[in-house]
Amino acid sequence: MRIVVTGATGNIGTGVVRALRADPQVEAVVGLARRPADGVVTADVERDDLVPHLRGADAVVHLAWLFQPTRRPERTWRANVLGSMRVFEAAATAGVPRLVYTSSIGAYSPREDDEPVTEDWPTHGWPGAAYTREKAYLERYLDAFEARHPKVDVVRMRPGFVFQRSAATEQRRLFGGPFVPGSLVRPGLLPVLPDVRGLRVQIVHTDDLADAVRRAVTRSVRGPFNIATGPVVDPRFAADLLGARPIPVPAGVVRAAVDAAWRLHAIPATPGLFDAVMRLPVMDTSRARSELDWQPEHDAAVTLQEFLAGLREGAGADTAPLAPDRHRLHEIATGVGRHP
């Protein structure tokens, strides 16, 4: 099998490339990325002719996604929505028989109780955040794409929040910004943690999501799959990991703080994204377990502990999206700041 992976140098892409290259059924993996990197082909899904890169592939795994700039939603719309549409259409033109697209839990319509939803829950997203609008729009586009291209097996992976150690610094930059020090997330250092009622998320380790993608590539399956590990993570769960005491704080207070920090350009995460997270459903992952024989190897505690360790250490990888901060690169090069 020859597999093409867009967004091959990001958090999910690095894991998917690793998983595919380790599978004996896969003979070749061609990674595409917007910025140059070792072992990948430079191609921008928003501008370049993608058909030559996709022709002859047995499957395309589309992961490319632009989270920033959050203050210019028209920019992310062009890259994420229009760029994804170009990938889908290029795959059809190139005669690729299988398309695996990583959507998100964020595509789902709000649900405020904890009853798990299966893959038939509506995917209209939350209208107040660019990320959820974009993910929901592409779900509708794929509905029409499947009707126009019935010979293409379309698989939609809908993971929770995806973490690994080497992506910790990137995710801090994307959502927390430069004023959020990763060194604070050390057990015993934070005495208290806000306990926001109704705030709960599902997560998955990058390697476990990558394994699910690999299975979707190499098996005769179609349709959507919810991907998450257990248990569901709430503030009390996080407080236990950090040795902190949970203090009840109204969601409105946290929302106001996020809004103020956003307006002051202190953080890149928008208040609309906080609203979306507060309304995420809990996903039922039974279909992935039964039809893909998928079983996560990392539970939520192990995944979060690895990610938090990466935050403290300023962890990263040798690709542009996952690169450590510049001061950390200097420390690595000079040997300064290393800890046993």
BELKA-V37160 format. One line per field, one symbol per residue. ss: DSSP state (~ for helix, > for strand, _ for the rest). psi: psi as a letter, one per 20 degrees, with the letter a starting at -180 (. if undefined). burial: 1 if it has 24 or more other ideal C-beta (glycine too) atoms within 12 Angstrom, else 0. A space follows every 50 residues. Layout:
ss=???
psi=???
burial=???
This chain:
ss=_>>>>>____~~~~~~~~~~~______>>>>>>______>>>________ ~~~~____>>>>__________~~~~~~~~~~~~~~~~~~~~~____>>> >>__~~~_________>____________~~~~~~~~~~~~~~~~~~~__ __>>>>>>>_>>>_~~~~~~~~~~~~_____~~~_______>>>>____> >_>>>~~~~~~~~~~~~~____>>>>>_____>>~~~~~~~~__>>>>__ ~~~~~~~~~~~~~_______~~~~~~~~____>__~~~~~~________~ ~~~~~~~~~~~~~____________~~~~~~~~~______
psi=qpppoqkijaghghgggggghipiiohppoppqhqqqpjqpopoihhqoi ghhhpiqhqpooippohqpiimhhghggggghgghhgghhgghikpippo pocqhiiqqqpirjoqqaijqqmjapijpgghggggghghghghghhhmi ipoppopnrbppqrgijggghgghhhrijophihmppihohrppnopioq qqrqqghgghhggghhgiqmrraqppoqrrrpprhhghhghikrppoppq hhggghgggghghjkhqipqhhhggghijqrpqpjhghhghikpoqiprh ggghggghhhghikqarlqghjqrqhhhhggghijqjqq.
burial=11111111111111111111101001001111111010011011110001 00110011111111111101001001101111111111111101011111 11111111111000011010101011011111111111111100110010 01111111111111111111111111100001001000010011110111 11111111111111111110111111111111111011101101010000 10011001000100001111111111111111111011000101010111 0111111111111111101111111001000000000000
